[in-house]
C-alpha cells in the first residue's frame, strides 16, 4: 500500500473534514486499506468512476461536496487551476535497475550517440539510474525539459510529449523508461527520431517504429470513415484538465465554413449511445486523446481528435500524423 502519511498531515493542515478518494484501477484492490487509514480521521467517500489522471478530479456534483481530494498514483499538472485542494500521492517504482552494457546494443548498431531520456511518472527514479547506465556505456544523455503542464523533467503523459520536443534538435533517438507501449508510440508520433521503450520487466530495448506503423494503419482506417460525414458532434469534455471549449468552437467554425452541420456538446463521459441517438456521422472529441484512440471500437461512428479532423479535411497539412497534445486548457469559471 502506498504510504499516505504525508497526505494525512496535509489534510490536517488544511483543516479538511470531508475527503474524496480517487484510485486508479490498479490500486483499487487495496481500497479498504486506504479507506480505513483515512476514515480514522476524516469523512471519506471513494469515487468508483474511472478517471484519466491528474486532469480528472471527478464530477463537480461530487467534488463540490468535499473539502479536499486525495488522488493516488499520479502527479500534479501544474498549470491546472484546481477549484479545491488536491493532494497527489504519487506511485513510484523504487526497484534498483541493473542493466548490462549489452542492453544498449541496438543503439550502438544504429550508430546513435545522443540519447533523449523520457519516462512515465512511475519510473522517474529508474530514469535516473538508466541515465547513469547509458553514460557509463559511453552515450551522451539528456533528460527532456517539461512544459508548464508537466511536473518533472523527462515526464511524459498520454497527451503531452513536451519533454521529447525539447530535445528534437539534439537527440539521435529517444529512450522511454516505462512498461507497456502507449507512451512509446506517443513519443514516436511526436518525433521524427527513433524511439525505444526500455521495458524494465524484460530489461531490453524495444523499438517503436513497427508498432507505431500498425497504430497508424488502424487510425487512418478509422479516420477515413469520416470522409463523407455531413453531421458532426463536437464534444467539449467538462473535466477540469481537459476542458478546451475554445478549440471546439474553432472546429465548429471550420465545419460550418465547409458547408456541413455541427452541434457543440458537453460531456463528462463519452457515451457512444448519446451520439448515436443524435444521428451524427462523426464525433470530434476535444478531451483526452486516449478516448478516440483507445476506445474507438465502442463507437458505431468515427471518433476523431481535432488534429485528425483537420488533417482529413485539409485544414492543416504536414504530411505526417499529428498526435493531439494538450498543452493548456481553458479556465472554467
Number of C-alpha atoms within 10 A of each C-alpha: 10 14 12 18 12 11 17 18 11 14 24 13 9 12 11 18 15 19 22 22 23 26 23 18 11 8 15 14 12 12 15 10 13 21 16 12 15 20 15 9 14 17 15 20 17 16 18 12 11 13 17 17 19 21 21 18 25 22 15 13 8 12 19 13 11 18 18 22 24 22 24 22 19 21 21 20 19 14 15 18 13 17 14 13 15 20 21 19 19 17 18 16 12 11 10 9 15 12 15 13 12 11 16 17 14 15 21 14 8 11 10 16 16 19 23 27 29 32 29 21 23 20 22 22 17 21 25 17 15 20 21 13 20 22 13 11 16 12 18 16 20 18 22 25 19 20 20 13 20 22 16 21 17 26 29 25 20 20 18 24 29 26 25 29 19 17 21 18 8 12 22 20 23 31 28 28 29 23 18 13 16 18 24 31 26 23 31 25 24 21 19 12 17 19 29 24 25 26 17 18 9 9 13 18 20 19 19 21 17 11 16 20 14 10 14 15 12 12 17 13 11 19 19 14 14 21 14 9 16 15 18 23 22 27 24 24 22 21 23 24 27 24 25 23 23 13 15 22 16 11 21 20 13 17 21 11 10 10 10 14 15 22 15 15 15 15 14 18 14 19 11 17 12 11 20 15 8 12 13 19 21 27 27 24 25 26 30 22 20 16 18 23 16 10 13 17 13 15 17 13 20 22 29 26 24 24 19 21 24 17 17 17 14 10 10 12 13 8 7 9 15 18 22 22 19 21 15 17 20 15 13 14 4
